[in-house]
Each structure stands twice: as C-alpha cells, then as structure tokens.
Amino acid sequence: MFYRTCLRGAAALASMSLLAGCGLFSDAETSGDQKISVGTISEPSSLDPAATWDGSWELYRNVFQTLLSFPSGSNVPQPDAATCTFTDAANQLYQCELRKGMTFSNGEKLDAAAVKHSIDRIRTISAPQGPKALLSSLDSVDTVGDRVVRFRLKSPDTTFPYVLATPAMSLVAPGEYPADKVRQDDKVIGSGPYTLKNYVRKDRAQLEANGSYKGFAKRRNDSVSIRYYQDSELMMRALKEKKIDAVYRGMTADDVIELQKALPENKHLRLVEGVGADIRYLVFNPKDPTANKLPVRRAIAQVIDRGMLVDKVYKGTAEPLYSMVPRGIAGHTTKFFDRYGDPSVSKARQILEKAGIDEPVSLQLTYTTDRYGAATAAEFAEIKRQLEASGLFKITIQGKRWTDFQKEYASGAYPVFGRGWFPDFPDPDNFIAPFVGTSNALNTPYESPEITGKLLPESRRESDRGAVLKYFDEAQQILVDDVRLLPLWQGKLFVAVTEEIGGGERALDPQTVMQVWELYRKGNW
C-alpha cells in the first residue's frame, strides 16, 4: 500500500505474528472451550479506518466489514457485505447491492447511505497517513434506494474491486463516525465478525462474537483476546508455556529455526510455512548527484549477493527477490537475475569504468531502526560489507527512527534508503503502480511515461486479470533497465500454534491480514 509498511515491532521479521495475552486477561476472558487467546506486535495506530494505512488492518479485518473481501484461498474479491459488478462495458461504473437487513453492532442501519458516508469521509478527511490514495481512480459515489451503491470512476480500473476489499474501505456507522474528522476515542462500531468489547491502548483488545454479523466469515470460536507485545522473547516464552495459543507475525529468524528443529521442549508446538507477499528493496533518489547516475545503480545491482544476505541475516526465513512483484503473485519474474546474473565484481567494475566513474564511489544508505525489525541494522551492515568488499564503493550507513525517517526521505534527504511493502491486494498492479509517477508512495518522483501513461491504464481496462501479465512484464523490464528500485528479498510466512489449536493455515488472507475467526480448539469442531 502507499503508506502501509511492515508492521511494527523491534524483533518483527517478515512473518505474520499473532500473539496472545500473557496473564493480563481475567480467567473469565480467556477460559472456555470456544475462546482463543491470541495477540500481536501490530498494535493499531488508530481505531478509525479513515486515519491510517498500516498494520491497523490486523484489527480492522476482524471488527469491521467491507463490501467485498478475500476469503482464505481466494485471490480475487468475493462478496461480503454486498454483491458487486461493473455495469458498463468501459469498466467505469461499479455497482454494489447490499445484503438485506444489515446493521452495525450498535443497531444502526448499514444501508447504501452508510456505505457512501464511509467512503466519502476517507477523501474528505484526507488524513496524512490515511488511505485516500487508494481511491485515486474514484470520481463519485451515489446511492439508489437503501441497498444499491454506485461508484463512478475517472477512468477504467478493474482493480477497483480489489481496493474495496481492503480493510482501508471498512464500513463505519454514520452516527458514530463524523464525516469530516477522525474519531478519537478507543471505541469501534462496525459490522464485522466481532465487536470490540474492550480496548486498552498499548495493552490489550477483547473481541466478542457479533451476533448481528452477516458476511462470508464463519467464526470457529466465541471470542478472541489480543495482547499487544513489544518484546518477541516474552511472546515466544508465552507460546511455549501455553499462555498463548498462536503466533503469526513477530517471530525472529532464531525463533523459526528453533521451532523447525522440533526440540523436545517444543513438541507441543506446530510450525507452518507459507509464501509471503511482503518485500524489501532499496530506493535511489534521482535528485542525489551520485544515486542519479545509472551506471552507479547498475553496478550496485551487479554486486549485491541476495542469497548471502538472506542466509547471513535472515537464516532462511526469507528468500532472494529479483522482481518488485514477489513470488506467489501473478506476474512475478526474475528479470533482475536475468539482467545481472550472479554477483560479479568484474562486471560491476566494467560498468563504472565504461561510464568514466572513478572508484571507490562514496554513497550513504539509510534505514529505519524501528519499523521493519531489529534485523534491519544487520541487513544494511551486510549490504555495506558486500559493496565495500568489491573495492568499488565507500559506504556509510545510518539508522533513523521511523518518524524522522519518513519525513526526511520524503524531503529528498537520503541518496539511497530501504523500504518495505505489504500488498493492499494480491495483484501485480499493487507492486508497480505505487512506486511510479511524480507523486508516489515513496515521495521520490519516478517519471516513467511508458508505465504510467500506457501500461497501467491498458492493464486496468482488462476485466480478466489473468490477461494483464504482458503489461506487467514490460513494466518490470523498465524497472530493471532504470534500477531506480532494487528488490532484495521477500519474506516467508510462519504460523506457530499450540497442538490444541487448528485453523492456523487459514488464518491469513491474501493480504496477509489475520482472520482470527479461523482459529479453533481441536475436538470442538
């Protein structure tokens, strides 16, 4: 997503982590056959969907509802609160018909007017870290009676249904959420599978089954207790001691390796591995006098050894990435590998010498210390080591806290910086479009008329998303030629649960957002 990045947590790796409370809930909250104790290091930055575009989705998916959604096993949007379709040949008029008799958890009607209110307020509020950019193709929202909502688009965009399926488009009760400002309290009024019974910031959330829910989700538990951890060691200790039931995001590489060894003391735990869609990459600033030189960027691409990087730092819990579109997403290629092949100092030297660039090239690399996990520092130290070992570069690295990092890279302060990306939706568009254009997710202009003026618009006219791969193949070739972005690795997903818990394999949707309703105690289902 444009501003959505890897979830917070000092030890967060590229793996989903849902962590349970450790003794902070009363027995009444956590005991019982159909009650699950879970948690996360992904604390919401706001409880109002109009305010944020980040790991808050972890909670939103479970307490709010969207018109469409991504059930487990589906890579295309499916009906949730409504059934939707394009009603014109140009794919510019999208219409949704709501289920009958829908209400929010406070009894307020969930009708067409409520949907319009929910979408319009995102654009009206235009929160700095909000999801307004996801609605860039939307022209207007109209209603027809109580149950029909029509979205008129500025241009053909067959990815719009995918946008409506994101938690960013959560439906909220008009009587509880102002049209022109963010709700500031710690309450949630939604229509999702659960209600938020209690929320204590930086501490816990208690979810209870929503009796008025009408949607695709089939709850396999009665309630879920969530505790927000800051320390992965404490979290893993709680899992091993069966004080929590499941772990998704937050395991370190060492944690995963330990569980893979099936040690006797961990025999009651089960680890499931899946393909993740989160990626890490370097961004080159075109306004920097060194980073704007194409031969410098190509030489760096020729030197960096991704295999060594993930082996040394992430110890097999990530895999090398040679495309901005990761493995597991339609349109994935290995074009960076095809162009640069195996790491080669001699080829990199030839690139610089041919361009008349003196060696070593001095360059600064910047990363954020508190956004992508503790391993980020080791990752950039390894990149520095590799580049300097070639004799072709003199590298300095600096770490910045996310609040400063975000402001400074947006102002063009960094020659080269590291970013991460989780998809808004499982389509190659979401791994190309956010990074190009004069105003993009990186606040680092990347003008590519061929991509923005031709390939993306043409792909969005295609109703069959399987027919768009040729456009993204061309777009990725342009990214390889320019090397304005350098993909490094993609994460793997690891789900760890105690032996009593089932449903872990289905608890992640295609956006790698947790669906806690899938978790259950074996023997009860």
C-alpha angles and dihedrals in degrees: 000000000000096000101006111106139164113316120263125262134115093238099030114139128187093285132097114254128193111176133192133229118269108217096311095109122073120248089253089061100046107028125087136078097265098042121099126201110213140149148174145212085224101093114181114255088207135002091219113088091210091062105056146033106195144073090330084091086079089073098030094062090061103042103031131053132221131205090247131015145182111251116201110285095022125109094182127065116269130194116280116151090358148014111242140187143161109261099194135060092237094060092234101112115064120184130194128191115202125225114260122265099011121167139175119246091265092056095257114141118262098212137144091279090056091052092050090048092051094051098038094052091058089061095038095050092041092188114203092240095028129115099254092121090064087067096053092121094049117105103175146340121225134177131219111198120317100311110035125082123183124199116199113201128208091227137358110296120167090179090069093092087056089054091052089053094059121098086241086078094054114156116241134189111260092216091058103036118058117229094229108033142043119262107245107193128087097253131109127203109184141132100239130124091277139035122222102244096176136001128185113184115242089006124056152334127209117206122195128189112271106230093197095052118131113182147095098286119102108204114220095185137044100229142356127215114205126195121191110225128197096187124059092199091060090045095052091045089055091051093050091049091049092242087126130035107214145017125201119150117025107051114131122223089257090052092053093047091050092052091047090057090062093221116194093248089056098045091115091061129084126203123201122189126208140168112273125211098207117109140190124212145159122250121209117209110226091204093061112095093226104033091050091065110100095209090056092052092046092049091053090050089051094051105043113098106207094183092057091044096056093040094052099038107024099026097216097317089109133035134220115270124210098174137047086234105070129223111276094041119096109254096037113151138170095229095138089056091045091053101040102022118188118358109278127180092190093055091047090051090051091053092054096042093050089054092047093242115154120231140268097041112210115221139159123223121197131196135175116252100205109034110063102029141271093289091069092082091053090046093056092043088057092048089051091049093051095047094046092044087063090062088227100096142045106205133192120187131197133186122216133187112253096250091056095036092055094051096042100048088047089056092052095251097137126069092202127005139173125242138176132212137201115188123251088208136357100262129107089238089072092058096049111029098056093059103048134068132053092286110040142147092274097051083228108114115235110181112199109155092183091059101036098034101039120006100046096042091047092048091051091057090062113097090193105069089195088066095059099071093098090062093051092046088059092044092052091051088057090051089052093049093049099038090201086139123035116198113215112174146336126223130241122226120238125188118192120188136165117257092257094060127084132182097055091126091058099040095093122072122208088273088058089244117146119254102194093183088077093066119096142160112257114245092036094076 
